[in-house]
Amino acid sequence: MDTDHITDVWDRVFGTQPHPASWLVVVTAVLALAAVTPYTAWRLSRNAITIAHEGGHGLVALLTGRRLDGIRLHSDTSGLTVSRGKPTGMGMVLTAAAGYTTPSLLGLGGAWLLASGHITALLWGATALLAAMLVMIRNAYGVLTVVLSGASFLLVSWLTTPQVQAAFAYAVVWFLLLGGVRPPFELHGKRRRGGAGDSDPDQLARLTHVPAAVWLGLFHVVTLCSLIGGGRWLLGV
């Protein structure tokens, strides 16, 4: 591989791309909202949020020194991340708290990249994260969903025009920001009906002696603030 080719690849990934037209940003927001709001669409699109949720658990487990045994993704959009290590302490707390906040925080980081013009870097970064996560998937459905997601990013980044890449990237980031808000509300509804007795907030309550309702409130704050902040970046206001 010659130096000029390496330079071209470097510029393509880490260089900046033009910002799309304002109408495209708005249209992608509407499309993302349509994927999140109706229940029939959400039943399918929520799989992507589950990938981010369980990936967040797994990544933080590794960053805090825990041993990640594997991740499972299920067709009912639930998931399970298993890690080994000290059953208490800050590492376990951060791992448990990562799930519901990760989709929104990924959306916030993505919005910052797009606002900075790094559309290609976002697409390739997402592909790399999905490829790394694939190694830890332990069931067939999980492999299928992660492979399809990663292939989508890879094909768009290699085979489509800059305009299509921008539309795809903005739609994905809007989806993470909007889709990250819904699961805490769903969990709140389940808890009011007496369900979800071993959810992430319940595990955090046992670990920290802070009520589960407080942790759930924190998830609401993180997801809503990410949506507001990320939305302002995407809209350029």
Contacts in CASP RR format, 6 or more apart in sequence:
PFRMAT RR
TARGET T0000
AUTHOR 0000-0000-0000
METHOD contacts of the structure
MODEL  1
MDTDHITDVWDRVFGTQPHPASWLVVVTAVLALAAVTPYTAWRLSRNAIT
IAHEGGHGLVALLTGRRLDGIRLHSDTSGLTVSRGKPTGMGMVLTAAAGY
TTPSLLGLGGAWLLASGHITALLWGATALLAAMLVMIRNAYGVLTVVLSG
ASFLLVSWLTTPQVQAAFAYAVVWFLLLGGVRPPFELHGKRRRGGAGDSD
PDQLARLTHVPAAVWLGLFHVVTLCSLIGGGRWLLGV
12 120 0 8 1.000
13 120 0 8 1.000
13 121 0 8 1.000
13 124 0 8 1.000
14 118 0 8 1.000
14 121 0 8 1.000
15 118 0 8 1.000
15 120 0 8 1.000
15 121 0 8 1.000
16 116 0 8 1.000
16 117 0 8 1.000
16 118 0 8 1.000
17 117 0 8 1.000
17 118 0 8 1.000
17 119 0 8 1.000
17 120 0 8 1.000
17 162 0 8 1.000
17 165 0 8 1.000
17 166 0 8 1.000
18 117 0 8 1.000
18 162 0 8 1.000
19 117 0 8 1.000
19 166 0 8 1.000
20 163 0 8 1.000
20 166 0 8 1.000
20 167 0 8 1.000
20 170 0 8 1.000
22 235 0 8 1.000
24 163 0 8 1.000
24 166 0 8 1.000
24 167 0 8 1.000
24 170 0 8 1.000
25 170 0 8 1.000
25 234 0 8 1.000
25 235 0 8 1.000
26 235 0 8 1.000
27 167 0 8 1.000
28 167 0 8 1.000
28 170 0 8 1.000
28 171 0 8 1.000
28 174 0 8 1.000
29 170 0 8 1.000
29 174 0 8 1.000
29 178 0 8 1.000
29 234 0 8 1.000
31 171 0 8 1.000
31 174 0 8 1.000
32 171 0 8 1.000
32 174 0 8 1.000
32 175 0 8 1.000
32 177 0 8 1.000
32 178 0 8 1.000
32 179 0 8 1.000
33 174 0 8 1.000
33 178 0 8 1.000
34 41 0 8 1.000
35 41 0 8 1.000
35 42 0 8 1.000
35 45 0 8 1.000
35 175 0 8 1.000
36 42 0 8 1.000
36 45 0 8 1.000
36 175 0 8 1.000
36 178 0 8 1.000
36 179 0 8 1.000
36 182 0 8 1.000
42 182 0 8 1.000
43 77 0 8 1.000
45 175 0 8 1.000
45 179 0 8 1.000
46 77 0 8 1.000
46 179 0 8 1.000
46 182 0 8 1.000
46 183 0 8 1.000
47 73 0 8 1.000
47 77 0 8 1.000
47 145 0 8 1.000
48 149 0 8 1.000
48 175 0 8 1.000
49 77 0 8 1.000
49 103 0 8 1.000
49 176 0 8 1.000
49 179 0 8 1.000
49 180 0 8 1.000
49 182 0 8 1.000
49 183 0 8 1.000
50 73 0 8 1.000
50 77 0 8 1.000
50 78 0 8 1.000
50 79 0 8 1.000
51 73 0 8 1.000
51 130 0 8 1.000
51 133 0 8 1.000
51 145 0 8 1.000
51 146 0 8 1.000
51 149 0 8 1.000
52 102 0 8 1.000
52 103 0 8 1.000
52 106 0 8 1.000
52 176 0 8 1.000
53 79 0 8 1.000
53 99 0 8 1.000
53 100 0 8 1.000
53 102 0 8 1.000
53 103 0 8 1.000
53 183 0 8 1.000
54 71 0 8 1.000
54 72 0 8 1.000
54 73 0 8 1.000
54 79 0 8 1.000
54 80 0 8 1.000
54 81 0 8 1.000
54 99 0 8 1.000
55 71 0 8 1.000
55 81 0 8 1.000
55 99 0 8 1.000
55 102 0 8 1.000
55 133 0 8 1.000
56 81 0 8 1.000
56 98 0 8 1.000
56 99 0 8 1.000
56 102 0 8 1.000
57 71 0 8 1.000
57 81 0 8 1.000
57 83 0 8 1.000
57 95 0 8 1.000
57 96 0 8 1.000
57 98 0 8 1.000
57 99 0 8 1.000
57 102 0 8 1.000
58 68 0 8 1.000
58 71 0 8 1.000
58 81 0 8 1.000
58 83 0 8 1.000
58 95 0 8 1.000
58 98 0 8 1.000
58 136 0 8 1.000
59 98 0 8 1.000
59 102 0 8 1.000
60 91 0 8 1.000
60 94 0 8 1.000
60 95 0 8 1.000
60 98 0 8 1.000
61 67 0 8 1.000
61 68 0 8 1.000
61 81 0 8 1.000
61 83 0 8 1.000
61 91 0 8 1.000
61 95 0 8 1.000
62 68 0 8 1.000
64 90 0 8 1.000
64 91 0 8 1.000
64 92 0 8 1.000
64 94 0 8 1.000
64 95 0 8 1.000
65 85 0 8 1.000
65 91 0 8 1.000
66 83 0 8 1.000
66 84 0 8 1.000
66 85 0 8 1.000
66 86 0 8 1.000
66 91 0 8 1.000
66 92 0 8 1.000
66 95 0 8 1.000
67 83 0 8 1.000
67 84 0 8 1.000
67 85 0 8 1.000
68 81 0 8 1.000
68 82 0 8 1.000
68 83 0 8 1.000
68 136 0 8 1.000
69 82 0 8 1.000
69 83 0 8 1.000
69 84 0 8 1.000
70 81 0 8 1.000
70 82 0 8 1.000
70 83 0 8 1.000
70 136 0 8 1.000
70 137 0 8 1.000
70 138 0 8 1.000
71 79 0 8 1.000
71 80 0 8 1.000
71 81 0 8 1.000
71 82 0 8 1.000
71 133 0 8 1.000
71 136 0 8 1.000
71 137 0 8 1.000
71 138 0 8 1.000
71 142 0 8 1.000
72 79 0 8 1.000
72 80 0 8 1.000
72 81 0 8 1.000
72 137 0 8 1.000
72 138 0 8 1.000
72 139 0 8 1.000
72 142 0 8 1.000
73 79 0 8 1.000
73 137 0 8 1.000
73 139 0 8 1.000
73 141 0 8 1.000
73 142 0 8 1.000
73 145 0 8 1.000
73 146 0 8 1.000
74 80 0 8 1.000
74 139 0 8 1.000
74 141 0 8 1.000
74 142 0 8 1.000
75 141 0 8 1.000
83 95 0 8 1.000
85 92 0 8 1.000
86 92 0 8 1.000
88 207 0 8 1.000
89 207 0 8 1.000
92 207 0 8 1.000
93 204 0 8 1.000
93 207 0 8 1.000
93 208 0 8 1.000
96 200 0 8 1.000
96 203 0 8 1.000
96 204 0 8 1.000
96 207 0 8 1.000
97 200 0 8 1.000
97 204 0 8 1.000
97 215 0 8 1.000
97 218 0 8 1.000
99 200 0 8 1.000
100 180 0 8 1.000
100 183 0 8 1.000
100 184 0 8 1.000
100 187 0 8 1.000
100 200 0 8 1.000
100 219 0 8 1.000
100 222 0 8 1.000
100 223 0 8 1.000
101 219 0 8 1.000
101 222 0 8 1.000
101 223 0 8 1.000
103 176 0 8 1.000
103 179 0 8 1.000
103 180 0 8 1.000
103 183 0 8 1.000
103 223 0 8 1.000
104 176 0 8 1.000
104 177 0 8 1.000
104 179 0 8 1.000
104 180 0 8 1.000
104 181 0 8 1.000
104 222 0 8 1.000
104 223 0 8 1.000
104 226 0 8 1.000
104 227 0 8 1.000
105 222 0 8 1.000
105 226 0 8 1.000
106 176 0 8 1.000
107 173 0 8 1.000
107 176 0 8 1.000
107 177 0 8 1.000
107 226 0 8 1.000
107 230 0 8 1.000
108 177 0 8 1.000
108 226 0 8 1.000
108 229 0 8 1.000
108 230 0 8 1.000
109 230 0 8 1.000
110 122 0 8 1.000
110 173 0 8 1.000
110 176 0 8 1.000
111 173 0 8 1.000
111 177 0 8 1.000
111 229 0 8 1.000
111 230 0 8 1.000
111 231 0 8 1.000
111 233 0 8 1.000
111 234 0 8 1.000
112 230 0 8 1.000
112 233 0 8 1.000
113 119 0 8 1.000
113 121 0 8 1.000
113 122 0 8 1.000
114 122 0 8 1.000
114 169 0 8 1.000
114 170 0 8 1.000
114 173 0 8 1.000
114 233 0 8 1.000
114 234 0 8 1.000
115 233 0 8 1.000
115 234 0 8 1.000
115 236 0 8 1.000
119 162 0 8 1.000
119 165 0 8 1.000
119 166 0 8 1.000
119 169 0 8 1.000
120 157 0 8 1.000
120 165 0 8 1.000
122 169 0 8 1.000
122 173 0 8 1.000
123 153 0 8 1.000
123 156 0 8 1.000
123 157 0 8 1.000
123 165 0 8 1.000
123 168 0 8 1.000
123 169 0 8 1.000
124 153 0 8 1.000
124 157 0 8 1.000
126 150 0 8 1.000
126 153 0 8 1.000
126 172 0 8 1.000
127 150 0 8 1.000
127 153 0 8 1.000
127 154 0 8 1.000
127 157 0 8 1.000
130 146 0 8 1.000
130 149 0 8 1.000
130 150 0 8 1.000
130 153 0 8 1.000
131 150 0 8 1.000
133 146 0 8 1.000
134 143 0 8 1.000
134 146 0 8 1.000
134 147 0 8 1.000
137 143 0 8 1.000
137 146 0 8 1.000
156 164 0 8 1.000
156 165 0 8 1.000
156 168 0 8 1.000
157 165 0 8 1.000
160 168 0 8 1.000
170 234 0 8 1.000
173 230 0 8 1.000
173 234 0 8 1.000
174 231 0 8 1.000
174 234 0 8 1.000
177 226 0 8 1.000
177 227 0 8 1.000
177 230 0 8 1.000
177 231 0 8 1.000
178 227 0 8 1.000
180 223 0 8 1.000
180 226 0 8 1.000
180 227 0 8 1.000
181 223 0 8 1.000
181 224 0 8 1.000
181 227 0 8 1.000
184 216 0 8 1.000
184 217 0 8 1.000
184 219 0 8 1.000
184 220 0 8 1.000
184 223 0 8 1.000
185 220 0 8 1.000
187 196 0 8 1.000
187 199 0 8 1.000
187 201 0 8 1.000
187 216 0 8 1.000
187 219 0 8 1.000
188 216 0 8 1.000
188 220 0 8 1.000
190 196 0 8 1.000
190 199 0 8 1.000
191 197 0 8 1.000
191 199 0 8 1.000
191 201 0 8 1.000
191 212 0 8 1.000
191 216 0 8 1.000
196 202 0 8 1.000
199 212 0 8 1.000
200 215 0 8 1.000
201 212 0 8 1.000
201 213 0 8 1.000
201 215 0 8 1.000
201 216 0 8 1.000
201 219 0 8 1.000
202 212 0 8 1.000
204 210 0 8 1.000
204 212 0 8 1.000
204 215 0 8 1.000
205 211 0 8 1.000
205 212 0 8 1.000
205 215 0 8 1.000
END
